[in-house]
Amino acid sequence: MVIATTTIVPSRVETLSCSGIQSIPKEYVRPKEELTSIGDIFEEEKKDDGPQVPTIDLKDISSKDPEVRAKAIQELNNAAMEWGVMHLVNHGISDELLNRVKVAGDTFFQFPIEEKEKYANDQASGNVQGYGSKLANNASGQLEWEDYFFHLIFPEDKRDMSIWPKTPTDYIPSVSEYSKELRDLATRILSALSLALGLEEGRLEKEVGGLEELHLQLKINYYPKCPQPELALGVEAHTDVSALTFILHNMVPGLQLFYEGKWVTAKCVPNSIIMHIGDTIEILSNGKYKSILHRGLVNKEKVRISWAVFCEPPKEKIILKPLPDVVTESDPARYPPRTFAQHIHHKLFRKDEDVNSPVTNNQSD
């Protein structure tokens, strides 16, 4: 196995992927302790033995029949408690709209890099919306094998339309419509989880900001072909800081979840939306719902694209802490009160020194 020692890293991973290199720069090579767990994602996805990410049918989640609805809510509750991630089917968003969103994003990333650079963000100045690639934020200078496009899509009055791609022409209409549908889906999920926790139906939604303050951030992740996928990661292991995360993808496998001490590869389930419980809901539920550790693998055969929408509470207006209703003498509060901004800061700057935190690192769950 040859590992390149060059330190020349182009600004975009796509440029690197298309350059014809046989060995990836050392900035993209994962630490030795990680390499033993990185396998061939296509072989991993074929495995039917062992635990599988649950598939939850939402068709009865709003049923008028109390018994039917209660059964659907219980299935969602079980998946949120045991896994914290699931494939949602019969979610109410049309296949036609999902396909439009994917075609629009895929088309944007097929444009020449020079065209995409017109939408480049400026992370150094704090402007994270737009086209970008991860800049190293750790001591080792580790980089991830992905480019992305990131922007706020809901509420509508918070959007910066100057950063939305003008081409393809269906990008703005399809993503706008999708954001409304997804916001409705978030309400249905939060209502069901509230009831499952024994709370009033609108409680969790209120606690994460409600219709006005819960922000939906879209991140289109573009994972180019990688000449040495056994050495790299598209996204390193992490938990989402969001309340909920909804993910579409182009049916190329890559998502892995750390479940019961092992990495489990998510299957590609047609017309489903993957949903993660994020740190915010884990904190509010006092750990009853799991924000699972996950990562993204890459491959040398196919480009992988995913559309992740993070439903995030306001950064400063709300104090995140376990709700009094779910805290008992035998199950005291597991998380200290923090704003969402403080939680993000805590994860960024205390990840290495606080590896046993149930939010920072869910390997202990």
N, C-alpha and C positions, 0 to 999 in steps of 0.2 A: 504494500500500500504506500503510495507516494503522497506526501503532504507538502504542498508548495510553501515556500518561505517568503514569497514576495509580500510586501506590505502595501503595494499599490492597489487601492480599492476605488473603482469608478463610482460615480455618484448614484448610479442605479444598478440594481441587481440584474435587470433585464439586459443592460449593456454587457455585463460580465458574462451572463449566460450565452449571449449571442456571439461572443468574441472568439469562440472555438477553443477555449482553455480546456485542458484535461484535468487539471488540479485546481482546487479552490484556494484562494488566499487564506492565510492562517487566521485572519480575523473572523472567518466564518466557521472555523473548525471548533467543534464543541469540546469541552473538557473530557479527559479520558474516562472519568467515572460515568459520564453520560453515554459515551459511544457504545458501551456494551448492550444498551437497551434499544438502540436504533436499528430496526430491521427493514426489510423490503416491504413497503406499505401495501403493495398489491397482494403479496403473499399473506400479510397479516389480515387483510380485509376478508380473505377467503375462509379464514378459520371460523368454524362453527362451534367448536368446543369452548368451554369456559363461559364466563359472564358476558352478556350482551346488553348494550344500551337499550333501555326500554322504549317501546313505541306506545304513545298515549293517544287514544282516539277521543277527540274533543266534541264529537257530534252531539253528545248528551249533556255537555257541561252547563248549558243554559236551559235544559228541559223544564217544561212546566210540571212534569210529574216529579214530585219530591223524592221518591225512591230512586227513580232513574238518575236524577241529577246527583243525588247523594253518592250513588255508586261511582259515577264518573269523577266526582270530586275526590273520592277516596283513592281512586287509581292515580290521579294526578298527585295527590298528597304523598302516596307511597313512593312514587318515583322521585319526588322532590326530597324526601327524607333519606332515601337509600342511595340515590345517585346524584341528584342535583343537576342532571342533564337528561334530555329525552328527545325522541323524534315525535313531533306533533303531526298527526294526520287529521283530516276533516276539520281543519282549523278555520275554515270559512273564507280564506283568501283564494281567489280563483287561480287555476293553473295558468290561465292566459296572462294574468297580471304578473305572476311570478316569472313566467318566461320573458315577458317584456322587460322586466327589471334586469334579468340576467343578460339578455341580448344587448341592452343599452350599455351595461357595464363592460361586457366582453368587447363590444365594439370600440369603446373608449380606449381600452388597453391595447387594441390592435393598431391604434394610430402610432405614427413614428414618435420616438421619444421627444424629439424637438417640439412636436405639437403638444404633447402632454406637459412638457416643461413650462408652457404658458400658464399652467395652473399650479406651478410648484409652490409649496408652502415655505415658510421661513422659520424653522424651529428655533433658531438662535434668538429671534426677536419675540418668541412666544406665539407666533402665528402658526398653529398646527393644522388649520383647515387647508385642504388642497392635496396635490400630488406630492408624494414623498417616499423616503426610504428611512429605515430606522437609523438614528445616530446612536453610537454606543453610549450607554449611560452607566456603565459599570467599570470597575478597575481593570478588568482584563481586556477591555475594548471589544467585547464580543458583539458580533453583528448577526442579524437574522436574514435568511434567504428569501426576502420578499420586498416588493414595492407596494404602495397602497394609494388609495384616494380616500380622503377623510373629510366629512362635513356634517354639520347639524342639519337634520331634515324635519324636525318637529320640536316645538310649536312653529306654525307657519310664520308668525310675526318675529321670530328670532332668527330666521334664515338669512344668510348672506348670499343672495342670488348671484352676486358678481363672481363667486367662486364655482358655481354649478356649471358643468360642461354644457356648452351651447350645441355641440354635436357629440353623438348623434341627436337628431331632433327629438326623439322620444325619451331622451334621458330625463329631462325635467318633468314632463307629464307622468311618466311611469313611476318615477321615484316619489313624486308628490302624492300620487294616488296610493302607492304602497305604504307611505308613512302614515296616512290616515287609517288605512286598514290595520296596520300593525299596532297603531295606538289603541284601536278598539280591542284588538286581541290582547294587548297588555292589560287592559281593564278587566277583561273576562278572566284572565289568569290570576290577577291580583285579587279579584273578588272571590274566586274559588279557593285560593290559598288562605285568604282571611277566614272564610267559613270553616275550613279544615282546622285552623288553629283555634277555633272557638271564639273568633272576633266578629264584630259586626262587618257586614259585607264590604263596605267601602274603606275599612280601616287601613289596610296596607297601602292602598293607592294614596290616601291622604298623607300617610307617613313618608311617602317618597316624593311628595310634591304636587300631587293632583294633576289635573288637566293643564294647568297653567305653567307649572314649574318642572314637571318631569320632562327631561330633554332626551330626544332620540338622536343618537349620533351614528351615522353610517360610515363604516370602514370597509371599502372593497379591497380585499387582500389579493395580491397578484403574486403567485409563486412560480417563477420561471423554472424551466428544466434545470436540473443540477447535475453536473458531471460526477460528483461524489456525494450522492444523497446519504450515504452511510456515515458521513462526517458532519452533516449540517442539520439545522432545523429551520423550518419556515417561521415558526413562532416558538420561543422557548417556553418551558413549563411555567404556568402562572394560573392564578384565579382571576376572574373578572371582578372589577370593583363595582360594576353596575348593580341595579336591582334585578333586572332580567336582561338576557342577551338572546336575540333571535338570529339564526344563521341560515342562509341559503348557500348552495355551492354548485359547481358545475359537474357534479357526479364523479369527480376524481377523488379517491379517498386520501385522507391526510390527518383527520382529527383523531387524537388519542386521549383517553381519559385515564387518570391514575386511580384505579379502583381495587380495593383490598390488596394493596401492595404490588400491583402489576399494571403495566400499560395495556389498556384495552382499546382496540381500534374500532371506531364507529363505522357501521355499515352505511352504504349509500342507499337510502330509502327514497324512492321516487315520490315527488310532489309533497314531501314532508318539509317541515321547518324544524331545525334543531333549536332547542331552547335550553339555555343555561340559567340556573339560579345564580345570581351574583352575590358578592360579599354583603351588599346592602341588605338583602333579604335574609341572608344567613345571620347577620347581626340582629336585625329586628326580631327574628324568630328565636334568638338565643341559641343558635346552632341546630335547631330542629330540622331546618332545611340546609342542604349542603352546597357550598360553592366549591365545586370540584376542581382539582388541579388538572390542567389539560395542556396540550401542546400540539403543534402542527408539523408533520413530516413532509418532506419533499421527495421528488423522484426524477429520474433522468429521461423518462419517456413522454410525460404529458405535463402541460401547464395546468396548475390548479388555481381556481379563483373561488373565493368565498365572499359573501356579502353579510357582514356582521352588523347588527343594529344594537347598540348599547342603550338601554333605558336607564338614565342617570338622574339622581336627585339633584337639587340645587346645591352648589358647592358650600355655601355658608349659612343658608337660612334655616337648615334643619339639623338638629343634633341626632346623630345615629347612635342608638343604644338599644339593648333588648327591651321589648315592650313589657311593662309591668304585668300585663295579663299572662305572659308566658314564663315569668320568673317565679320560682317557688323556693321554699327553704331548702328542699332537697336538690333543686336545680337553680342555683344562684346565677346572677348575671355573669356571663363569660367574657364580655367585651366592655372596655371602658367607653364612656361617652366621647364621641368625636364628631366634628363636622365631616362632610364628604371630602372636602379639601384636605383636612387633617388626616383622614384615612388614606388618601392617595399618597400624601407625603410620608406617612408611616410605612407604607409598603415599599416605596421607592428607596427610602434611606435606612430602613431597619431590616430589610429582607434578610441580609446575610447574618446579622447578629441576633435575629429573633426568629430562628427557623421553626420553633415549636408553636408559634402563634397559630391558632386554628384558622385564622383568616389568611395570614401571610403564606402559610404552607399547609395545604390540606392533606399531605401525605400521612399525617397522624390520625386522620378521620377514618 
